Amino acid sequence: MDAPTDLLIEIGTEELPPLALPRLSQAFVEGVARELRERSIDFTTIAPFAAPRRLAMLVRGIATRQPDQQQVRRGPALRAAFDDSGAPTKAAQGFARSCGVEVEALEREETPKGTWLVHRSTLAGRATAELIPEIVEAALATLPIPRRMRWGAGEAEFVRPVHWVCLLLGEQPVAGRVLGIEAGTSTRGHRFHHPEPIELTRADDYAEQLRTTGRVEPDFAQRREQVRVGVTALAEAEGLRARIDPELLDEVCALVEWPQPVLGRFEERFLEIPPEVLIETMQSNQKYFPVEDAEGRLQACFITVANVVSRAPEKVRAGNERVIRPRFADAAFFWEQDLKQPLEAFAGKLERVVFQDKLGTLAEKSARVARLGRALAAPLGGDPALIERAARLAKCDLVTSMVYEFTSLQGTMGRYYAERAGEDPCVSAAIEQQYLPRFAGDALPEGLCGRALALADRLDTLVGIFGIGLRPTGTKDPYALRRASIAVLRILIETPLDLDLEALLEQAAAGYPEGLLGAEVVGEVRDYMLERLRGYYEEQGVGADVVEAVLGAGGANPWELDRRIAAVAAFRELPQAASLAAANKRIHNILAKNAEAVGEAGAVDSGLLEDAAERRLAERVAALGETVAPLVASRDYGRVLATLAELGGDVDAFFDQVMVMAEDPAVRTNRIRLLQSLGALFMQVADISRLQH
């Protein structure tokens, strides 16, 4: 077999969707790697390449041939293969014919179930070059492309039209067709700087040839770093710093093949508009990087990244400045128009905006949120009048001209308009903070009004949408109820707020007209939200069994559940944890089998305790019950479990020395009640029988 070599795969296309480019590149590499492994073709590493007009990779150290495979086919059992005279039966003859040999060439294999006829053969491995086109086709077929398109008269489908395919194994061309295109050994350079084909003679020359001849940086990571360094340096040359958003950096990197940063400017008067508006316009609409001073104040300039080395850079600069100017002028107009009336004046328009057909308008939702917000004022320690005011104004900016144009600025513009209208600072801040946290890891609302509003708004949505039967199914979650659930849980746990989730949901449900919501809505939403805790703690490295143990013991106060989860996580590291968990599992089984006979838990009768081990356990359970009672009351669950861990030896001795299912019914019932008392101590914190060891 020849020595391993390198394989170049390149799919040349029209400009690929920039937001999807990194994901497509990763999936393409993973797909090829998977297909190679399935065909037993060894390789060492895969270097991905991704640019606006290409998906490519260099597979290093790839075997040039599949290994030979030994095949064993089992035929009929020996007793069915030959008759009494030793002549081969039709079964043996048919099996031999199917293997292409005479019966005499078949071997015999002995197994515990008898002796069988077998045929052993060697299947020669195929050359890697023969398999590459089908490997590439199979990998491309599994890419995450929501909608594929056709082009020309062919039947091939891909995310964008394909113009060339380059396949090179070491120095050897790979024959075949991919997506209807005949594979070749040439790539294409920059659309403008080097549109002619670039002939490749070696697979590992690909990247360097594109850089030096084609004016294309094919490595996404390197091109991204070029953009970052170039933009940063250009801003620093002006004594300023670029505001580089990672997602924008990825998108810009996916739009250019040969990045050239350019500094542009705009009129100072536009800085009177809130900076968030200018930043949103620059980043989302124009893919520009905003520029700020050392104190973080936005400056009247931006950095764009061109895809060409221009002979007239001033024209490139002027063109980008010309494009941004009317956008800023529109934003200035929206800002001035919205400020002609106070934020409160927009409330009337909410009566014409439907939140949900069955749940009414945004005006009705605002009224419900205001009612629930007032109820939250006392436990949060906030001013009920301010919380209600914030709720009444919270959605008003949704009907302003600015937010209609820039929907991502909801809440932010509301804060600006509230401040201009002279609203209380708590109210203004709450209008923006109601949307926090927006995503995983985002900041939580800091103000009391903001926390109340963030909770009330989401609880109202959860109860309302569930109540009319629209709970999320599978991947469909049009009202973002999963995100709303996690947000509520994070606020309650991380702020923290000592509030019962079920009580909050009941208060939210009470804001709807009687009979509108399903009768079981509070329980359904509570269970759905608590189910989200599994993922929440998984991200923190907490074992699923720990969360299951706590949820199995009941409770609906997320802050308290968090304390219990922390306590159980610490408990399971103790040396006694494994035996106590096993004992509790045994207790649960015994109680489940005897629940009907024993009935409700009752007091242990000391007069029926016969063995020393059960007397000792009963004394210890009674004593520790008194010890942990104040700890449970103060919710010091860590010390509760640490104290109960002292029972380890007594519990082991009980199960070693005492027959729970005694013949005497009274003794048997008394022992089961002792186990009920023991289990109840742990169930104040968690069902530790669910812990895995």
N, C-alpha and C positions, 0 to 999 in steps of 0.2 A: 504494500500500500504506500502511495506517495506521501511525503511529509505534509503536515497541515499547512494551510495557506490562509489568505484573507479573501473574504467575499464582499463585494460592493453591490448594494441594492439601491437603486434610485428610481423614484417615481416622479416624473416631471409634470407639473400641472399648471392650470390657470391659478391665479392668486387664491390661496386657501383661506378659509374663515379665520381671522386672526385670533379670536378668543378660543377657538378650538384647537389651534395648532399644537400647543404643548401636549394636550391630551391625545391627539391623533398620533403624534410621534411616539409617545410612550406606549400606546396600545399597539402600534405597528411593531415596535421592538419586542414587546411581550409576545405578540402573536407569532412572529418568526421564531423566537426562542422556543416557544411551545411546540411549533411544528417540527423543528429540528430534533427536539428531545423525543417526540413521538416516533420519529423515524430513526432513532438511535444514532444520529449524526452528532459527533462531539464537536464542541467549540469552546474557546476560553472566555472571551468577552464580546460584548456588542457595544460599539460607539454610535450613538444616535446623531443624526443630522436633521435639522428642520429649518426651513426658510419659507418665505411667502410662496415660492413656486416649486417647492420640492419636499418630499419626505424621503429620507435616505438613511442608510446605516452601513457601518463597516463591521462585519462579523470576523473577528480575529481568531486565528488558530483553528479554523474549521477543517474537519476531516474531509478528504477528497472522495471518500467512498464509505458506504454503510458497511458495518461489520457483517461477516457471514453469520447466518442464523441456523442453529440446529433445530430441525423439526422432527417431532415424534408423532406418528399417527397410530392410534390404537384400533385394532380390528376386532374380530369376534373372539369370544372366549375359546380356549383350546378345545374344550369338550364339544363346542359347536363347530369347530373348524375342521375336524376329521371324523370320519365314520368309524365303525367298529373295526374295519380292516386297515385303518390308518390312511385311507385315501382322503384327499382334501374335499370338503363339501363345497356346495355352490357358494356359501357364505365366504369361505376362505378364498376361492377362486375369484369371486367378484371384488373382494378387498384388494387382492394382489393386482388385478387389472387396473383398479382405480389408482394404485400407486405406481403403475408402469413397470412392474417386476413380476417374476415368476413366484409361485408359492414358496419354492425352496429358498428364495432370497429373504423371506420374512424372518424376523427374529421373534424370540419368545420372552415375555416379561412376567415375572412372578410378583404378585401382590398379595396382601392379606386376604383379598377376596377371590383369589384364584390366579390362573395363568392365562395370558392373552397373547394373541399375535400382534406384533407391532412392526412398523416400518420406519426406519430412521433415514433421514436425508439431510443434506446441507443445502440451504437456500443462499445462493451467492448474493452478497450485498450489491446494490445498484450504485452507480457513480453519482456523487452529489450533484454534479452538473445537470444530470437528467431530472433530478427532483426539484431543483431550485424554482422553476416557473410555477409548479403546483404549490410549493411551499409559500411563495409570495402571494399567489392568488388566494390561498386559504387564509393567510394572515390578514389580507386586505378585506376579505369578506366579513371579518369579525370586528372591524373598526367601529367605534361608537358614532355612527353617522345617522342622525334621525331621519333625514330624507336624502336619498341618492338621486342623482340626475343622469340622464343619457345625453349623448351629444353625437352629432353626425348621423350616419346611417347604421352605426353599429348597435349591438345589444348590450355592450358593457355599461356598468353603472358605477359611479363614484361620486364623491362629494363635489368635485369639480372636474371639468374635462381634462383628460390626460393627453399630453403631447409627446412625451418620450419616456422610454424605459431603458435604464442602463443596468446591465448585469455583467459582472466581471469576476471570475474566480481566479485569483492570483493574476496571471498575465493572459489567461484564456477567456475568450468571449463565451458567454452562456447562451445557447440557442433556445428559442421558445417565444411564446406570446404571453403577455400579461395585460389584462383589461383590453384585449383586442389590439394591442400594440406590439409589433415585433421588437424584441429586445436588441439593443445595440451596445456599443462601447463608447458612446459619446455623451457628454453632458452639455448643458447650456450655461452660459455665464449670465451676467447682469442684463436685464432686458434692454437697457440703453447703452451701457458701457461696453458690453461684449455679447451681442445677441447671437453671434455665430456659434456653431457647435465646437466643443472642445474635445478632441479625441484623447481617450485615456488608454494607456498601455499597461498600467498596473493598478490594481484595486486600491492599494494604500497611497497612491498619488492623488487620490480624489480631492481631499480637502485643500491641499497645498496648491493644486492646479486651479481650483476655483478661486482661491484667494489671490494668487499672483497673476493669473491670466484673466479669469472671469469677473474679477471685482465683486465677488460674493463671499461673505463669511457664512459658511454652511452650519457651523456649530451654534445652536441656539444659546447655550450658556455663555459662550465666548462673545457672541454678538450682543447679548444682554449686558454683559460687563462693559463692552465697548460703549454702549449707549449710556450706561450709568456714569462711567468715568468721563466721557465726553461732555455730558450735560453738566455734571458737577464742576468740571474744570472751567467750562464757559461761564457759569455763574460766578465762580470764585474770581475769575479775571475781572469781574465788575465789582468785586468786594461784597458779593451777595451769596446766597445759597439757593439751590434748586429744591423745590418741594417734589420729591420723587415718591409717588405712590407705587407700591410693588405690582399691583394689577395693571396699572397704566404702563409701567415699564415692560411687562410681559407683552402687552398688546402692541406697543410701539415696536418692540423687537420682532413681533410677528408680521409687521407691516413693511419692514425695510430689510434689504439684503446687504447694503453697504452704507451704514449709518453715518450721517453728517449733521451734527448739531448746529442750529442756527439761532441766534438771539434776535428777538423782535421786540418792539415797543408799542405801547398804546397811550392814549391821552390820560393825563393825571386825573382829569375830571371823573373818569369812570371809577376811581377808587372810592368815591362817595357811596357807591353801591355796596351792600354787604359783601365782604370778601368771599363768603361761601358761594354766592351767585357767580362771581367771576371765576372762581376755581372750578365750579361745576361746568361752566361753559367751556373753559380751556381744556379740562380733562376729558369730559364726556363727549363734547361735540367736536373739538378740534384735535384732540390727542396732543395737546401742548403741556409742557411742564411749567407750572407757575413758579415765580421767583419771589423770594422774601428776604428781608434783612435779618441781621443777627438776632433781633428780638421777635422774629416771626411775623412781622408786618408785611403784608402783600405789597409788592412793588409794581410799577407800571411797565412791566416787561414780562416776557415769556420765552421759553426755549422750545422750538420745534425740531424734529429730526427728519431731515430730508433723506431721500433714497438715492440721490445723485451727487456727484462732485460737480457743482455748477461752475461754468466759466463766468457767470455773472451772479455771484452770491447776493449782491444787493437786490437783484430782481426777485430772488427767492424770498428774501427777507420782506421786501415790500409787498409781495403777493400774499404772504401769510398775515401781515399787518392789515392788509385791505380786507381779508376775509373775516378777521375777528372783530373789526370795528362795527359793522352793522349788528352783529350779535350782541355786543355790549350795549349798543344804542337801544336795541329792543328791550334788554333787561332794565336799562335806565328808565324807559317808558313805563314798563310794568311796575317798577318800584314807585315811581311818582304817582301813577294812577291809584295804586293800592293805598297810598298814604293820604289820599284825599278824604278818607273817612276812617274812623277808629275801627279796630278789629271787631268790636261788638256789633258793628253795623252789618257785618257779613252773616250774622247768625240767622237772619231770616231766610237766606238762600239755602240753608241746610234743610229746611222743610221740603225742598224740592229735589233733594238728593237722596236716593234710596240706598240704605245700608244693605238690606236684604229684603226680598219681597214680603216674606211672612213676618219679619222682625221690624219692619218700619223704616223710617228715614233716619238720617244722621242727627236730625234735631231730636228725635225720640231717643236715639241711643245716647246722646249727650245728656238728656234728662235722667236716664237710668244711671249713667255713670256718675252724675252729680249726686244722686241719691245715695248710691253705694259709697261714693267718696266721703260723704258726710258721716256715714256709719263707720268708716275707717279712721276718722279723725281722732277719736278717743284712744284707741289702742296704739296709734302711731304717734300720738302726742302733738297733732297738728291742729290748726285753726279750721273748724268745719266750714266757716264762711269763705275762707280763701280757697279751700279745696273745691268747694262747690263752684266758686267763680272760675277757677282754672278749668273745671270740667265743662262749664258752659261755653268757654272760649276755645277749648282744646281743638276742635275740628273746624273752626272758622277759617283758618288759612287755606283749607282745602279748596275753597271757592274763590280764592284770590287769583288775580291774573298771573302772578309770579309762580305760584305752586302749580297752576294749570299747565304752565310751560315747563317748569322744572319740578317734577313730582317728587324727586328724591329730597327736596328741601322742605318737605312737610315737617312741621314742628319747628324747624330752624327759622323759617320766615314768620311763623306765628309768634315766636319769641321776640323777633325784631319789631313786629307790628304792635305787640302788647307793650313793649318798652316805650315805643313812640307814643302810645295812647296813655301812658302814665299808670299802667297797672302795677300792682304790688310786685316786687322782685320775685317773691315766691311763686306767684301766678305765672309770670313771664317765663321763669325757668322751667316750671312744670310743663308748659305747653311743648317745650322741646324735649324734656326728659321723659315724657309719656311713652316715647318709642324705644327707650333703652330697656334692656339690651337689644340691639338690632340683630346680632349674630353671636355665635359661640365665642366666648372670651371678651365680648364687648363690655364697656363700663356699665355699671348699674346707676339708676337715678340716685342723686345725692340728697336733694331737698325732700322735706316731708310731703309737700304738695305733689312733687314729682313721683314719689313712691306710691302715694295713694292713687294718683291718676293712672300710673302704669299698671297697678294691680287691678283697679276697678274696670278699666277699659278692656283688659284681656279677660277678666273673669266674666264680664258681661257677654263678650263674644263667645267664649267657650260654652257657657250655659245656653245661650241662645241658639247657636248652631247645632249643638248636640240635641237640644230640646226639640228641634224640628226634624230630627232624624238625619242630619247631614254629617255624621262623624266621618273622619278620614278613613279611607279604605286603600290598602296597598300603598302605592306611591302617590296617590291622589290626595292632595291636601290644599284645596283652593283657598281656604281661609287661614292657612298657616297656623293651624291649631297645635301642631307639635311644637313649633317655635314659641307660640304663646304659652304653652304649658311649661316649657323649660324656663322661659323668662320669669314666670310667676314663682316657680320653685327656686330659682337662683336668688330672686329678691328676698324671699322668705328665709332662705338658708344663709345667704352670704351677708345680708345687711347687718345683723339678722333680725327677724321679726317673729316673736313668739305668738303665732296665730294658727288657729285650727283651720285647715283647708276646707273641711266639710262645712263648717259654720260660714265661712266666706262664700262658698258656693250657694248655700241656702239663702244668704242675704242677696246675692246676685239674682237668683231665680225669683225671689219675691218682687223684683222690680218689673217683671213681665205680667201682662194681663192673665188673670186666672184661666186655666184651661189651654193656654197657648202651647206650653211646653209639656213634654212627656212626663209622666208621673215619676219615673225612675231617673230623671236627668241628673240629679245631684250625685247619686251613687255612681252613675256611668262616668260622669266627668271626673269625679274623685279617683276612681279606679284607673281611668285612662291617664290622668296626670301622675299618679304614683307609679304607674308602669314606666313612665319616662325616667324615673330615678335610676333604673337599671343602667341605662346608657350614660346618664350623668355621672354616676360613680365609676363606671367602667373606664371613662376617660381619665379618671383620677387614679386608676390602678387598683381600685377596691374590688375584691373578688365578688362574683355574682352570688356566691353562696352566702356571703355576709349580708348582702342586701336582701336576699330571699329570707334569711333568718329573721331579720328585723321586720320586714313587711308581713311575715307570717304571724307575728305576735300582735298585729293590729296597730292602729293609731293613724292619724291623719294630720299631724302637726309636723310639717317638713323640718322645722328647726329642731324639734325634739327627735325626729327620726334620724337626723344628721348626727346628733349626739349619741344616740344608741348605736348607729352604724360605726362610729369611731370607737365606741367601747367594745363592740363585738370584734372589730378588726384587731384591737389590742389583745382581747381575750384569746383569740384563736392562736396566738403565738405562745401562750402559756403551756407548760408541759402537761397540765391536767386537762387541757381543752379537748384533746382527742377522745379520752375515755369518758369525759362528761358528755360530749356530743353523742357518743355511741350509747351511753346509758339513757340519755333523753330520747333517743330514737327507740330504744327498747321500751321505755315508759310509754311513749306515744302508741306503740303497737299494742301493748297490754291494755291501755285505757280504751283504745278503739274497739278491741274485741270484747270488752266487758262493760262498755258504757251503759247498756240497757240494764244489765243485772245490778250494777252498783248504783246507778242513778246519779243525782247531784253530788258534788263534792261535799264531804262532811268531815267533822272533827275526828281525829285519830283517837281511838280508845286505848289509853296506856295499859289498861288491864288485860288487853288482848295481845300485847306484845310479848312473844315467847322467847325469841332468840336475842342474844346479846347484841348482835349486829343490827337488828332492826330497832332495838331500844336505843342504841347509840345514834343511829341515823335519825330517829324521831326526835331525840333530844337536840341534835345538831340543827335539824330543820327548824324546830321551834325557836331555838336561840338565834340562829342567823336570820330568821324571819323578822325578829324584833330589831336586829342590828341593821338590816338593810332598809327597813321601812322609812326611816328619816332620809336615807340616801336616795331612795326612790322619790320621796316627796320633794327633795331638792334637785332631783334629776341629775344626780351624780352617778351616771350609769357605769362609768368606768370602775368606780369603787364598788358598785353593786356586784359586778361580775368578778372583780378581783376577790371580793369577800366570799362569794359563792364558790369560787374555785377551791376554797379550803375543804369543800365537801368531797373532793375527788376520792380520797382514800376510803371514806365512810360509804360512799355509793358503791365502790368496787367490792368492799367487804360484804355489803348487803346482798348484792347479786351473786357473790361467790358462795355465801353461807345460808341464804334464806330462799326457800321455795315459795314464790309469790302465790302460786295457785295451790294453796293448801287445801286439804280435803274438807276441813271445817269451814263452812260458808262464812261464818262470822269473822274468823281469822283471815280468810282470803279477802273479804271486803275491806277489813281494816288495813291490810297491807297495800291494797290498791289505793285506798285513800291516802296512805302515807306517800305513795308515789305521786298521787295527784297534788299533794301539798308541795312535794319537791319540785315537780314540773312547773307549778304555779309561780314559784320563786323566780325561776329563770324567765318565764313568759312575761314577767314585768318589763323585761328588756328585749328578749328575742327568743325565737324558737330555735335553740342551738342544735336541735336534732338535724337541722338542715345544713349544718356546716360539713364541708367535705375535707377529709384528711387522707 
